């Protein structure tokens, strides 16, 4: 699966069309600090969730909520 090339546009559009809430889930990658900063600049609350379990590799997941 390819990464979304213009993820900023996707976030902006989700915020634009939302009537109540926007919840964004992103797997961590090399530019997560930039994504966190971008989501916060758009007024989203950002929560980082650590996921670990049997047979699951360690990941971090971002949740951005409007």
C-alpha positions in Angstrom: 0.0 0.0 0.0 1.3 3.4 -0.9 1.4 6.3 1.6 -1.0 9.2 1.0 1.2 11.7 -0.9 -0.8 14.8 0.0 -1.9 14.0 3.5 -2.2 17.6 4.4 -5.0 18.1 1.8 -6.8 15.0 3.2 -6.7 16.5 6.7 -7.8 19.9 5.5 -10.8 18.4 3.5 -11.9 16.3 6.5 -11.9 19.3 8.7 -13.7 21.4 6.1 -16.6 18.9 5.5 -17.0 17.7 9.1 -20.1 18.8 10.9 -19.2 17.5 14.3 -15.9 15.6 14.7 -12.9 14.5 12.7 -10.9 11.6 14.0 -7.7 10.9 12.1 -5.6 7.7 12.6 -2.0 7.7 11.3 0.6 5.1 11.7 3.9 6.5 12.8 6.6 7.2 10.2 9.8 9.3 9.8 7.9 12.6 9.7 5.5 12.2 12.6 6.8 15.3 14.4 5.8 17.3 11.3 2.4 15.7 11.1 1.8 16.3 14.8 2.7 20.0 14.4 0.5 20.3 11.3 -2.6 18.7 13.1 -2.1 20.9 16.1 -1.8 24.0 13.9 -5.3 23.1 12.5 -6.7 23.0 16.0 -6.8 19.2 16.4 -6.1 17.6 19.7 -3.4 14.9 19.2 -3.2 11.7 21.2 -0.3 9.2 20.7 -1.3 5.6 21.3 1.3 2.8 21.7 0.2 -0.5 20.4 2.1 -3.7 21.4 0.9 -7.3 21.7 1.6 -10.9 20.8 2.6 -11.1 17.2 2.2 -7.4 16.7 5.1 -5.1 16.0 5.4 -2.0 18.1 3.7 0.9 16.5 2.6 4.4 17.5 -0.7 5.7 16.2 -1.7 9.3 16.1 -5.3 10.3 16.7 -6.3 13.8 15.8 -9.7 15.0 17.0 -11.5 18.2 16.1 
